[in-house]
Amino acid sequence: QVQLVESGGGLVQAGGSLRLACAVSGRTISSLYISWFRQAPGKEREFVLAINRSGRGPTDDRFTMSRDDAKNTVYLQMNSLKPEDTAVYYCGANVGGITTIPRRVDYWGQGTQVTVSS
């Protein structure tokens, strides 16, 4: 069974940075497609970024994903944070491929709260 545990959330001022971590157990991250999603209060869960089994994925101006195979952990580096980035951030894992659709995610972590103050 794959388990995901997020950490690194917190309160940060606008313009600041945070690095979220997603520790994976049960399978190696090189055998999984890992995605980050977020859910703000009253809104649906939305896709943020993802990487494939080779550790590559789309880029973003402010957010970057990376991974540490030795720790079996994936990271989400968030820079230039804005109040609208406030949400619970979840990592998700899939066996068959990257998905941007929450209901198609195979495994979820419990989430970590990110709050950006103005």
HELIX and SHEET records of a PDB file:
HELIX    1   1 ILE A   29  SER A   31  5                                   3    
HELIX    2   2 PRO A   83  ASP A   85  5                                   3    
HELIX    3   3 PRO A  102  ARG A  104  5                                   3    
SHEET    1   A 4 GLN A   3  SER A   7  0                                        
SHEET    2   A 4 LEU A  18  SER A  25 -1                                        
SHEET    3   A 4 THR A  73  MET A  78 -1                                        
SHEET    4   A 4 PHE A  63  ASP A  68 -1                                        
SHEET    1   B 5 GLY A  10  GLN A  13  0                                        
SHEET    2   B 5 THR A 112  SER A 117  1                                        
SHEET    3   B 5 ALA A  87  ASN A  94 -1                                        
SHEET    4   B 5 TYR A  33  GLN A  39 -1                                        
SHEET    5   B 5 GLU A  46  ILE A  51 -1                                        
SHEET    1   C 4 GLY A  10  GLN A  13  0                                        
SHEET    2   C 4 THR A 112  SER A 117  1                                        
SHEET    3   C 4 ALA A  87  ASN A  94 -1                                        
SHEET    4   C 4 TYR A 107  TRP A 108 -1                                        
END                                                                             
